[in-house]
Amino acid sequence: MVVALGELALSPKVQEFATNLVKDVYGKVMPSKKTEEAADSSKTEPATLESLAMKIEDLPTRQELIASFAVLQAELERQHTASHRWLRAVVALQLAILVGLAGLLI
């Protein structure tokens, strides 16, 4: 059972889901401000003091980062709790099936 759970946790689909969950939560808390346009403009124009100052002002503050990671942690804990509920339900179902099969064999 432990080996199966370990393999499940290392599954690419599970890893991709976890990555997408983190991106979604972080994106909701700290949405990016048109990063593609900023990347295109930085390629064509040399950096000026004003543009650098604007980029620095757009950076999240320490409090914003702390808040975003707190929200991320809360969402991960919520998902973790939900996955534990599903795991308990699956284990209970497996035990019920085993007890039922054992009852048929006796």
PDB file as gemmi writes it, atoms N, CA and C in Angstrom:
CRYST1    1.000    1.000    1.000  90.00  90.00  90.00 P 1                      
ATOM      1  N   MET A   1       0.832  -1.196   0.000  1.00  0.00           N  
ATOM      2  CA  MET A   1       0.000   0.000   0.000  1.00  0.00           C  
ATOM      3  C   MET A   1       0.872   1.252   0.000  1.00  0.00           C  
ATOM      4  N   VAL A   2       1.912   1.221   0.853  1.00  0.00           N  
ATOM      5  CA  VAL A   2       2.803   2.379   0.944  1.00  0.00           C  
ATOM      6  C   VAL A   2       3.560   2.564  -0.359  1.00  0.00           C  
ATOM      7  N   VAL A   3       3.992   1.453  -0.960  1.00  0.00           N  
ATOM      8  CA  VAL A   3       4.716   1.521  -2.233  1.00  0.00           C  
ATOM      9  C   VAL A   3       3.810   2.076  -3.320  1.00  0.00           C  
ATOM     10  N   ALA A   4       2.558   1.633  -3.337  1.00  0.00           N  
ATOM     11  CA  ALA A   4       1.606   2.118  -4.333  1.00  0.00           C  
ATOM     12  C   ALA A   4       1.363   3.613  -4.167  1.00  0.00           C  
ATOM     13  N   LEU A   5       1.239   4.072  -2.927  1.00  0.00           N  
ATOM     14  CA  LEU A   5       1.053   5.511  -2.690  1.00  0.00           C  
ATOM     15  C   LEU A   5       2.288   6.294  -3.093  1.00  0.00           C  
ATOM     16  N   GLY A   6       3.475   5.728  -2.835  1.00  0.00           N  
ATOM     17  CA  GLY A   6       4.711   6.385  -3.253  1.00  0.00           C  
ATOM     18  C   GLY A   6       4.796   6.508  -4.753  1.00  0.00           C  
ATOM     19  N   GLU A   7       4.422   5.440  -5.457  1.00  0.00           N  
ATOM     20  CA  GLU A   7       4.432   5.477  -6.920  1.00  0.00           C  
ATOM     21  C   GLU A   7       3.398   6.463  -7.444  1.00  0.00           C  
ATOM     22  N   LEU A   8       2.261   6.502  -6.784  1.00  0.00           N  
ATOM     23  CA  LEU A   8       1.220   7.452  -7.182  1.00  0.00           C  
ATOM     24  C   LEU A   8       1.697   8.886  -7.007  1.00  0.00           C  
ATOM     25  N   ALA A   9       2.368   9.161  -5.902  1.00  0.00           N  
ATOM     26  CA  ALA A   9       2.869  10.518  -5.648  1.00  0.00           C  
ATOM     27  C   ALA A   9       3.932  10.919  -6.663  1.00  0.00           C  
ATOM     28  N   LEU A  10       4.690   9.956  -7.167  1.00  0.00           N  
ATOM     29  CA  LEU A  10       5.736  10.250  -8.147  1.00  0.00           C  
ATOM     30  C   LEU A  10       5.213  10.221  -9.578  1.00  0.00           C  
ATOM     31  N   SER A  11       3.950   9.930  -9.747  1.00  0.00           N  
ATOM     32  CA  SER A  11       3.345   9.877 -11.071  1.00  0.00           C  
ATOM     33  C   SER A  11       3.419  11.250 -11.740  1.00  0.00           C  
ATOM     34  N   PRO A  12       3.758  11.290 -13.026  1.00  0.00           N  
ATOM     35  CA  PRO A  12       3.818  12.577 -13.727  1.00  0.00           C  
ATOM     36  C   PRO A  12       2.491  13.330 -13.711  1.00  0.00           C  
ATOM     37  N   LYS A  13       1.381  12.605 -13.765  1.00  0.00           N  
ATOM     38  CA  LYS A  13       0.077  13.278 -13.750  1.00  0.00           C  
ATOM     39  C   LYS A  13      -0.175  13.955 -12.404  1.00  0.00           C  
ATOM     40  N   VAL A  14       0.200  13.273 -11.316  1.00  0.00           N  
ATOM     41  CA  VAL A  14       0.031  13.862  -9.984  1.00  0.00           C  
ATOM     42  C   VAL A  14       0.946  15.070  -9.836  1.00  0.00           C  
ATOM     43  N   GLN A  15       2.181  14.951 -10.303  1.00  0.00           N  
ATOM     44  CA  GLN A  15       3.121  16.065 -10.229  1.00  0.00           C  
ATOM     45  C   GLN A  15       2.616  17.243 -11.056  1.00  0.00           C  
ATOM     46  N   GLU A  16       2.076  16.953 -12.237  1.00  0.00           N  
ATOM     47  CA  GLU A  16       1.548  18.026 -13.090  1.00  0.00           C  
ATOM     48  C   GLU A  16       0.346  18.696 -12.424  1.00  0.00           C  
ATOM     49  N   PHE A  17      -0.528  17.894 -11.796  1.00  0.00           N  
ATOM     50  CA  PHE A  17      -1.671  18.459 -11.087  1.00  0.00           C  
ATOM     51  C   PHE A  17      -1.218  19.372  -9.957  1.00  0.00           C  
ATOM     52  N   ALA A  18      -0.228  18.916  -9.199  1.00  0.00           N  
ATOM     53  CA  ALA A  18       0.273  19.727  -8.083  1.00  0.00           C  
ATOM     54  C   ALA A  18       0.891  21.023  -8.603  1.00  0.00           C  
ATOM     55  N   THR A  19       1.638  20.932  -9.692  1.00  0.00           N  
ATOM     56  CA  THR A  19       2.241  22.130 -10.281  1.00  0.00           C  
ATOM     57  C   THR A  19       1.173  23.097 -10.761  1.00  0.00           C  
ATOM     58  N   ASN A  20       0.160  22.579 -11.432  1.00  0.00           N  
ATOM     59  CA  ASN A  20      -0.925  23.438 -11.907  1.00  0.00           C  
ATOM     60  C   ASN A  20      -1.689  24.062 -10.752  1.00  0.00           C  
ATOM     61  N   LEU A  21      -1.878  23.305  -9.676  1.00  0.00           N  
ATOM     62  CA  LEU A  21      -2.561  23.840  -8.500  1.00  0.00           C  
ATOM     63  C   LEU A  21      -1.784  25.004  -7.904  1.00  0.00           C  
ATOM     64  N   VAL A  22      -0.477  24.838  -7.773  1.00  0.00           N  
ATOM     65  CA  VAL A  22       0.358  25.904  -7.220  1.00  0.00           C  
ATOM     66  C   VAL A  22       0.312  27.125  -8.139  1.00  0.00           C  
ATOM     67  N   LYS A  23       0.405  26.914  -9.448  1.00  0.00           N  
ATOM     68  CA  LYS A  23       0.358  28.033 -10.390  1.00  0.00           C  
ATOM     69  C   LYS A  23      -0.990  28.751 -10.330  1.00  0.00           C  
ATOM     70  N   ASP A  24      -2.080  27.973 -10.250  1.00  0.00           N  
ATOM     71  CA  ASP A  24      -3.408  28.578 -10.192  1.00  0.00           C  
ATOM     72  C   ASP A  24      -3.583  29.417  -8.944  1.00  0.00           C  
ATOM     73  N   VAL A  25      -3.197  28.863  -7.806  1.00  0.00           N  
ATOM     74  CA  VAL A  25      -3.366  29.587  -6.542  1.00  0.00           C  
ATOM     75  C   VAL A  25      -2.482  30.818  -6.532  1.00  0.00           C  
ATOM     76  N   TYR A  26      -1.221  30.656  -6.920  1.00  0.00           N  
ATOM     77  CA  TYR A  26      -0.318  31.800  -6.915  1.00  0.00           C  
ATOM     78  C   TYR A  26      -0.769  32.838  -7.933  1.00  0.00           C  
ATOM     79  N   GLY A  27      -1.284  32.385  -9.085  1.00  0.00           N  
ATOM     80  CA  GLY A  27      -1.770  33.317 -10.105  1.00  0.00           C  
ATOM     81  C   GLY A  27      -2.978  34.103  -9.644  1.00  0.00           C  
ATOM     82  N   LYS A  28      -3.826  33.482  -8.818  1.00  0.00           N  
ATOM     83  CA  LYS A  28      -4.990  34.196  -8.297  1.00  0.00           C  
ATOM     84  C   LYS A  28      -4.587  35.240  -7.270  1.00  0.00           C  
ATOM     85  N   VAL A  29      -3.575  34.920  -6.473  1.00  0.00           N  
ATOM     86  CA  VAL A  29      -3.152  35.835  -5.422  1.00  0.00           C  
ATOM     87  C   VAL A  29      -2.272  36.939  -5.988  1.00  0.00           C  
ATOM     88  N   MET A  30      -1.345  36.576  -6.848  1.00  0.00           N  
ATOM     89  CA  MET A  30      -0.387  37.537  -7.407  1.00  0.00           C  
ATOM     90  C   MET A  30      -0.456  37.490  -8.938  1.00  0.00           C  
ATOM     91  N   PRO A  31      -1.497  38.076  -9.543  1.00  0.00           N  
ATOM     92  CA  PRO A  31      -1.604  38.006 -11.000  1.00  0.00           C  
ATOM     93  C   PRO A  31      -0.488  38.800 -11.669  1.00  0.00           C  
ATOM     94  N   SER A  32       0.008  38.257 -12.762  1.00  0.00           N  
ATOM     95  CA  SER A  32       1.070  38.955 -13.494  1.00  0.00           C  
ATOM     96  C   SER A  32       0.459  40.078 -14.323  1.00  0.00           C  
ATOM     97  N   LYS A  33       1.266  41.076 -14.591  1.00  0.00           N  
ATOM     98  CA  LYS A  33       0.790  42.253 -15.324  1.00  0.00           C  
ATOM     99  C   LYS A  33       1.388  42.259 -16.721  1.00  0.00           C  
ATOM    100  N   LYS A  34       0.785  41.474 -17.601  1.00  0.00           N  
ATOM    101  CA  LYS A  34       1.166  41.449 -19.003  1.00  0.00           C  
ATOM    102  C   LYS A  34       2.671  41.258 -19.162  1.00  0.00           C  
ATOM    103  N   THR A  35       3.155  40.154 -18.707  1.00  0.00           N  
ATOM    104  CA  THR A  35       4.593  39.898 -18.755  1.00  0.00           C  
ATOM    105  C   THR A  35       5.099  39.763 -20.183  1.00  0.00           C  
ATOM    106  N   GLU A  36       4.239  39.309 -21.090  1.00  0.00           N  
ATOM    107  CA  GLU A  36       4.670  39.162 -22.477  1.00  0.00           C  
ATOM    108  C   GLU A  36       4.966  40.521 -23.095  1.00  0.00           C  
ATOM    109  N   GLU A  37       4.109  41.509 -22.834  1.00  0.00           N  
ATOM    110  CA  GLU A  37       4.346  42.840 -23.390  1.00  0.00           C  
ATOM    111  C   GLU A  37       5.609  43.449 -22.812  1.00  0.00           C  
ATOM    112  N   ALA A  38       5.844  43.249 -21.550  1.00  0.00           N  
ATOM    113  CA  ALA A  38       7.041  43.777 -20.911  1.00  0.00           C  
ATOM    114  C   ALA A  38       8.284  43.107 -21.486  1.00  0.00           C  
ATOM    115  N   ALA A  39       8.207  41.820 -21.750  1.00  0.00           N  
ATOM    116  CA  ALA A  39       9.351  41.106 -22.320  1.00  0.00           C  
ATOM    117  C   ALA A  39       9.640  41.590 -23.733  1.00  0.00           C  
ATOM    118  N   ASP A  40       8.578  41.829 -24.531  1.00  0.00           N  
ATOM    119  CA  ASP A  40       8.776  42.318 -25.891  1.00  0.00           C  
ATOM    120  C   ASP A  40       9.365  43.715 -25.899  1.00  0.00           C  
ATOM    121  N   SER A  41       8.884  44.586 -25.018  1.00  0.00           N  
ATOM    122  CA  SER A  41       9.382  45.960 -25.002  1.00  0.00           C  
ATOM    123  C   SER A  41      10.811  46.016 -24.486  1.00  0.00           C  
ATOM    124  N   SER A  42      11.177  45.114 -23.596  1.00  0.00           N  
ATOM    125  CA  SER A  42      12.543  45.132 -23.087  1.00  0.00           C  
ATOM    126  C   SER A  42      13.523  44.647 -24.140  1.00  0.00           C  
ATOM    127  N   LYS A  43      13.077  43.838 -25.090  1.00  0.00           N  
ATOM    128  CA  LYS A  43      13.959  43.363 -26.156  1.00  0.00           C  
ATOM    129  C   LYS A  43      14.246  44.458 -27.173  1.00  0.00           C  
ATOM    130  N   THR A  44      13.264  45.319 -27.421  1.00  0.00           N  
ATOM    131  CA  THR A  44      13.424  46.323 -28.456  1.00  0.00           C  
ATOM    132  C   THR A  44      14.041  47.615 -27.936  1.00  0.00           C  
ATOM    133  N   GLU A  45      13.837  47.942 -26.677  1.00  0.00           N  
ATOM    134  CA  GLU A  45      14.333  49.200 -26.129  1.00  0.00           C  
ATOM    135  C   GLU A  45      15.371  48.933 -25.043  1.00  0.00           C  
ATOM    136  N   PRO A  46      16.403  49.758 -25.004  1.00  0.00           N  
ATOM    137  CA  PRO A  46      17.351  49.596 -23.893  1.00  0.00           C  
ATOM    138  C   PRO A  46      16.702  50.060 -22.584  1.00  0.00           C  
ATOM    139  N   ALA A  47      17.137  49.471 -21.502  1.00  0.00           N  
ATOM    140  CA  ALA A  47      16.556  49.800 -20.206  1.00  0.00           C  
ATOM    141  C   ALA A  47      16.954  51.205 -19.783  1.00  0.00           C  
ATOM    142  N   THR A  48      15.958  51.956 -19.317  1.00  0.00           N  
ATOM    143  CA  THR A  48      16.224  53.295 -18.801  1.00  0.00           C  
ATOM    144  C   THR A  48      15.979  53.275 -17.304  1.00  0.00           C  
ATOM    145  N   LEU A  49      16.413  54.352 -16.643  1.00  0.00           N  
ATOM    146  CA  LEU A  49      16.199  54.440 -15.203  1.00  0.00           C  
ATOM    147  C   LEU A  49      14.714  54.438 -14.864  1.00  0.00           C  
ATOM    148  N   GLU A  50      13.912  55.101 -15.687  1.00  0.00           N  
ATOM    149  CA  GLU A  50      12.476  55.148 -15.431  1.00  0.00           C  
ATOM    150  C   GLU A  50      11.842  53.769 -15.574  1.00  0.00           C  
ATOM    151  N   SER A  51      12.242  53.030 -16.632  1.00  0.00           N  
ATOM    152  CA  SER A  51      11.655  51.708 -16.825  1.00  0.00           C  
ATOM    153  C   SER A  51      12.093  50.762 -15.712  1.00  0.00           C  
ATOM    154  N   LEU A  52      13.336  50.869 -15.285  1.00  0.00           N  
ATOM    155  CA  LEU A  52      13.804  50.047 -14.176  1.00  0.00           C  
ATOM    156  C   LEU A  52      13.074  50.398 -12.887  1.00  0.00           C  
ATOM    157  N   ALA A  53      12.840  51.689 -12.662  1.00  0.00           N  
ATOM    158  CA  ALA A  53      12.115  52.114 -11.463  1.00  0.00           C  
ATOM    159  C   ALA A  53      10.677  51.586 -11.486  1.00  0.00           C  
ATOM    160  N   MET A  54      10.055  51.600 -12.667  1.00  0.00           N  
ATOM    161  CA  MET A  54       8.690  51.087 -12.784  1.00  0.00           C  
ATOM    162  C   MET A  54       8.657  49.585 -12.517  1.00  0.00           C  
ATOM    163  N   LYS A  55       9.663  48.856 -13.014  1.00  0.00           N  
ATOM    164  CA  LYS A  55       9.723  47.417 -12.772  1.00  0.00           C  
ATOM    165  C   LYS A  55       9.917  47.120 -11.292  1.00  0.00           C  
ATOM    166  N   ILE A  56      10.741  47.905 -10.635  1.00  0.00           N  
ATOM    167  CA  ILE A  56      10.980  47.708  -9.206  1.00  0.00           C  
ATOM    168  C   ILE A  56       9.717  47.997  -8.410  1.00  0.00           C  
ATOM    169  N   GLU A  57       8.975  49.037  -8.819  1.00  0.00           N  
ATOM    170  CA  GLU A  57       7.726  49.363  -8.131  1.00  0.00           C  
ATOM    171  C   GLU A  57       6.684  48.269  -8.317  1.00  0.00           C  
ATOM    172  N   ASP A  58       6.732  47.557  -9.466  1.00  0.00           N  
ATOM    173  CA  ASP A  58       5.769  46.496  -9.731  1.00  0.00           C  
ATOM    174  C   ASP A  58       6.091  45.206  -8.981  1.00  0.00           C  
ATOM    175  N   LEU A  59       7.280  45.093  -8.432  1.00  0.00           N  
ATOM    176  CA  LEU A  59       7.632  43.890  -7.684  1.00  0.00           C  
ATOM    177  C   LEU A  59       6.788  43.792  -6.418  1.00  0.00           C  
ATOM    178  N   PRO A  60       6.399  42.573  -6.056  1.00  0.00           N  
ATOM    179  CA  PRO A  60       5.584  42.433  -4.843  1.00  0.00           C  
ATOM    180  C   PRO A  60       6.405  42.748  -3.593  1.00  0.00           C  
ATOM    181  N   THR A  61       5.718  43.309  -2.620  1.00  0.00           N  
ATOM    182  CA  THR A  61       6.381  43.625  -1.356  1.00  0.00           C  
ATOM    183  C   THR A  61       6.502  42.361  -0.520  1.00  0.00           C  
ATOM    184  N   ARG A  62       7.246  42.465   0.554  1.00  0.00           N  
ATOM    185  CA  ARG A  62       7.427  41.317   1.451  1.00  0.00           C  
ATOM    186  C   ARG A  62       6.077  40.859   2.012  1.00  0.00           C  
ATOM    187  N   GLN A  63       5.224  41.812   2.379  1.00  0.00           N  
ATOM    188  CA  GLN A  63       3.924  41.465   2.941  1.00  0.00           C  
ATOM    189  C   GLN A  63       3.048  40.772   1.892  1.00  0.00           C  
ATOM    190  N   GLU A  64       3.100  41.227   0.646  1.00  0.00           N  
ATOM    191  CA  GLU A  64       2.321  40.588  -0.414  1.00  0.00           C  
ATOM    192  C   GLU A  64       2.796  39.166  -0.654  1.00  0.00           C  
ATOM    193  N   LEU A  65       4.105  38.961  -0.631  1.00  0.00           N  
ATOM    194  CA  LEU A  65       4.642  37.615  -0.801  1.00  0.00           C  
ATOM    195  C   LEU A  65       4.234  36.707   0.353  1.00  0.00           C  
ATOM    196  N   ILE A  66       4.305  37.235   1.568  1.00  0.00           N  
ATOM    197  CA  ILE A  66       3.909  36.451   2.739  1.00  0.00           C  
ATOM    198  C   ILE A  66       2.432  36.078   2.637  1.00  0.00           C  
ATOM    199  N   ALA A  67       1.607  37.041   2.246  1.00  0.00           N  
ATOM    200  CA  ALA A  67       0.173  36.773   2.124  1.00  0.00           C  
ATOM    201  C   ALA A  67      -0.104  35.750   1.032  1.00  0.00           C  
ATOM    202  N   SER A  68       0.588  35.870  -0.094  1.00  0.00           N  
ATOM    203  CA  SER A  68       0.347  34.928  -1.191  1.00  0.00           C  
ATOM    204  C   SER A  68       0.770  33.519  -0.808  1.00  0.00           C  
ATOM    205  N   PHE A  69       1.892  33.391  -0.113  1.00  0.00           N  
ATOM    206  CA  PHE A  69       2.318  32.059   0.299  1.00  0.00           C  
ATOM    207  C   PHE A  69       1.430  31.501   1.407  1.00  0.00           C  
ATOM    208  N   ALA A  70       0.869  32.362   2.233  1.00  0.00           N  
ATOM    209  CA  ALA A  70      -0.074  31.899   3.257  1.00  0.00           C  
ATOM    210  C   ALA A  70      -1.341  31.360   2.600  1.00  0.00           C  
ATOM    211  N   VAL A  71      -1.816  32.057   1.587  1.00  0.00           N  
ATOM    212  CA  VAL A  71      -2.993  31.579   0.860  1.00  0.00           C  
ATOM    213  C   VAL A  71      -2.673  30.276   0.144  1.00  0.00           C  
ATOM    214  N   LEU A  72      -1.486  30.203  -0.452  1.00  0.00           N  
ATOM    215  CA  LEU A  72      -1.062  28.982  -1.121  1.00  0.00           C  
ATOM    216  C   LEU A  72      -0.999  27.815  -0.140  1.00  0.00           C  
ATOM    217  N   GLN A  73      -0.433  28.049   1.032  1.00  0.00           N  
ATOM    218  CA  GLN A  73      -0.347  27.001   2.054  1.00  0.00           C  
ATOM    219  C   GLN A  73      -1.737  26.556   2.489  1.00  0.00           C  
ATOM    220  N   ALA A  74      -2.646  27.504   2.662  1.00  0.00           N  
ATOM    221  CA  ALA A  74      -4.014  27.154   3.068  1.00  0.00           C  
ATOM    222  C   ALA A  74      -4.697  26.315   1.990  1.00  0.00           C  
ATOM    223  N   GLU A  75      -4.509  26.673   0.729  1.00  0.00           N  
ATOM    224  CA  GLU A  75      -5.116  25.909  -0.369  1.00  0.00           C  
ATOM    225  C   GLU A  75      -4.513  24.513  -0.449  1.00  0.00           C  
ATOM    226  N   LEU A  76      -3.211  24.407  -0.268  1.00  0.00           N  
ATOM    227  CA  LEU A  76      -2.570  23.097  -0.291  1.00  0.00           C  
ATOM    228  C   LEU A  76      -3.049  22.229   0.869  1.00  0.00           C  
ATOM    229  N   GLU A  77      -3.223  22.818   2.040  1.00  0.00           N  
ATOM    230  CA  GLU A  77      -3.739  22.067   3.182  1.00  0.00           C  
ATOM    231  C   GLU A  77      -5.170  21.613   2.945  1.00  0.00           C  
ATOM    232  N   ARG A  78      -5.971  22.461   2.300  1.00  0.00           N  
ATOM    233  CA  ARG A  78      -7.347  22.088   1.979  1.00  0.00           C  
ATOM    234  C   ARG A  78      -7.365  20.914   1.004  1.00  0.00           C  
ATOM    235  N   GLN A  79      -6.514  20.987  -0.019  1.00  0.00           N  
ATOM    236  CA  GLN A  79      -6.432  19.891  -0.990  1.00  0.00           C  
ATOM    237  C   GLN A  79      -5.907  18.624  -0.325  1.00  0.00           C  
ATOM    238  N   HIS A  80      -4.970  18.781   0.600  1.00  0.00           N  
ATOM    239  CA  HIS A  80      -4.399  17.639   1.314  1.00  0.00           C  
ATOM    240  C   HIS A  80      -5.471  16.959   2.152  1.00  0.00           C  
ATOM    241  N   THR A  81      -6.291  17.744   2.817  1.00  0.00           N  
ATOM    242  CA  THR A  81      -7.384  17.202   3.628  1.00  0.00           C  
ATOM    243  C   THR A  81      -8.375  16.456   2.740  1.00  0.00           C  
ATOM    244  N   ALA A  82      -8.697  17.037   1.600  1.00  0.00           N  
ATOM    245  CA  ALA A  82      -9.631  16.380   0.674  1.00  0.00           C  
ATOM    246  C   ALA A  82      -9.050  15.067   0.159  1.00  0.00           C  
ATOM    247  N   SER A  83      -7.770  15.055  -0.153  1.00  0.00           N  
ATOM    248  CA  SER A  83      -7.157  13.817  -0.650  1.00  0.00           C  
ATOM    249  C   SER A  83      -7.125  12.752   0.443  1.00  0.00           C  
ATOM    250  N   HIS A  84      -6.938  13.164   1.705  1.00  0.00           N  
ATOM    251  CA  HIS A  84      -6.981  12.199   2.801  1.00  0.00           C  
ATOM    252  C   HIS A  84      -8.379  11.605   2.954  1.00  0.00           C  
ATOM    253  N   ARG A  85      -9.404  12.402   2.760  1.00  0.00           N  
ATOM    254  CA  ARG A  85     -10.774  11.892   2.844  1.00  0.00           C  
ATOM    255  C   ARG A  85     -11.007  10.834   1.760  1.00  0.00           C  
ATOM    256  N   TRP A  86     -10.567  11.145   0.529  1.00  0.00           N  
ATOM    257  CA  TRP A  86     -10.721  10.187  -0.564  1.00  0.00           C  
ATOM    258  C   TRP A  86      -9.936   8.916  -0.283  1.00  0.00           C  
ATOM    259  N   LEU A  87      -8.736   9.065   0.251  1.00  0.00           N  
ATOM    260  CA  LEU A  87      -7.912   7.901   0.562  1.00  0.00           C  
ATOM    261  C   LEU A  87      -8.581   7.033   1.621  1.00  0.00           C  
ATOM    262  N   ARG A  88      -9.145   7.662   2.644  1.00  0.00           N  
ATOM    263  CA  ARG A  88      -9.862   6.910   3.682  1.00  0.00           C  
ATOM    264  C   ARG A  88     -11.060   6.177   3.085  1.00  0.00           C  
ATOM    265  N   ALA A  89     -11.774   6.839   2.186  1.00  0.00           N  
ATOM    266  CA  ALA A  89     -12.936   6.217   1.554  1.00  0.00           C  
ATOM    267  C   ALA A  89     -12.505   5.010   0.713  1.00  0.00           C  
ATOM    268  N   VAL A  90     -11.419   5.126  -0.008  1.00  0.00           N  
ATOM    269  CA  VAL A  90     -10.936   4.013  -0.829  1.00  0.00           C  
ATOM    270  C   VAL A  90     -10.509   2.853   0.054  1.00  0.00           C  
ATOM    271  N   VAL A  91      -9.778   3.149   1.131  1.00  0.00           N  
ATOM    272  CA  VAL A  91      -9.350   2.087   2.046  1.00  0.00           C  
ATOM    273  C   VAL A  91     -10.563   1.417   2.680  1.00  0.00           C  
ATOM    274  N   ALA A  92     -11.563   2.182   3.092  1.00  0.00           N  
ATOM    275  CA  ALA A  92     -12.773   1.603   3.684  1.00  0.00           C  
ATOM    276  C   ALA A  92     -13.504   0.736   2.661  1.00  0.00           C  
ATOM    277  N   LEU A  93     -13.569   1.170   1.423  1.00  0.00           N  
ATOM    278  CA  LEU A  93     -14.214   0.385   0.366  1.00  0.00           C  
ATOM    279  C   LEU A  93     -13.460  -0.917   0.132  1.00  0.00           C  
ATOM    280  N   GLN A  94     -12.126  -0.833   0.103  1.00  0.00           N  
ATOM    281  CA  GLN A  94     -11.322  -2.043  -0.086  1.00  0.00           C  
ATOM    282  C   GLN A  94     -11.528  -3.015   1.071  1.00  0.00           C  
ATOM    283  N   LEU A  95     -11.571  -2.501   2.292  1.00  0.00           N  
ATOM    284  CA  LEU A  95     -11.818  -3.371   3.449  1.00  0.00           C  
ATOM    285  C   LEU A  95     -13.200  -4.002   3.372  1.00  0.00           C  
ATOM    286  N   ALA A  96     -14.186  -3.246   2.965  1.00  0.00           N  
ATOM    287  CA  ALA A  96     -15.546  -3.790   2.838  1.00  0.00           C  
ATOM    288  C   ALA A  96     -15.581  -4.892   1.784  1.00  0.00           C  
ATOM    289  N   ILE A  97     -14.880  -4.677   0.670  1.00  0.00           N  
ATOM    290  CA  ILE A  97     -14.837  -5.700  -0.368  1.00  0.00           C  
ATOM    291  C   ILE A  97     -14.137  -6.956   0.137  1.00  0.00           C  
ATOM    292  N   LEU A  98     -13.035  -6.775   0.866  1.00  0.00           N  
ATOM    293  CA  LEU A  98     -12.312  -7.927   1.407  1.00  0.00           C  
ATOM    294  C   LEU A  98     -13.160  -8.691   2.422  1.00  0.00           C  
ATOM    295  N   VAL A  99     -13.855  -7.977   3.281  1.00  0.00           N  
ATOM    296  CA  VAL A  99     -14.725  -8.619   4.272  1.00  0.00           C  
ATOM    297  C   VAL A  99     -15.854  -9.353   3.558  1.00  0.00           C  
ATOM    298  N   GLY A 100     -16.404  -8.736   2.531  1.00  0.00           N  
ATOM    299  CA  GLY A 100     -17.464  -9.383   1.757  1.00  0.00           C  
ATOM    300  C   GLY A 100     -16.974 -10.652   1.070  1.00  0.00           C  
ATOM    301  N   LEU A 101     -15.788 -10.584   0.483  1.00  0.00           N  
ATOM    302  CA  LEU A 101     -15.225 -11.762  -0.174  1.00  0.00           C  
ATOM    303  C   LEU A 101     -14.893 -12.852   0.850  1.00  0.00           C  
ATOM    304  N   ALA A 102     -14.384 -12.448   2.008  1.00  0.00           N  
ATOM    305  CA  ALA A 102     -14.068 -13.417   3.057  1.00  0.00           C  
ATOM    306  C   ALA A 102     -15.355 -14.077   3.555  1.00  0.00           C  
ATOM    307  N   GLY A 103     -16.432 -13.320   3.639  1.00  0.00           N  
ATOM    308  CA  GLY A 103     -17.712 -13.877   4.057  1.00  0.00           C  
ATOM    309  C   GLY A 103     -18.256 -14.880   3.051  1.00  0.00           C  
ATOM    310  N   LEU A 104     -18.010 -14.635   1.762  1.00  0.00           N  
ATOM    311  CA  LEU A 104     -18.455 -15.569   0.736  1.00  0.00           C  
ATOM    312  C   LEU A 104     -17.648 -16.868   0.763  1.00  0.00           C  
ATOM    313  N   LEU A 105     -16.392 -16.745   1.129  1.00  0.00           N  
ATOM    314  CA  LEU A 105     -15.529 -17.922   1.140  1.00  0.00           C  
ATOM    315  C   LEU A 105     -15.757 -18.805   2.350  1.00  0.00           C  
ATOM    316  N   ILE A 106     -16.292 -18.248   3.393  1.00  0.00           N  
ATOM    317  CA  ILE A 106     -16.489 -19.027   4.632  1.00  0.00           C  
ATOM    318  C   ILE A 106     -17.751 -19.819   4.586  1.00  0.00           C  
TER     319      ILE A 106                                                      
END                                                                             
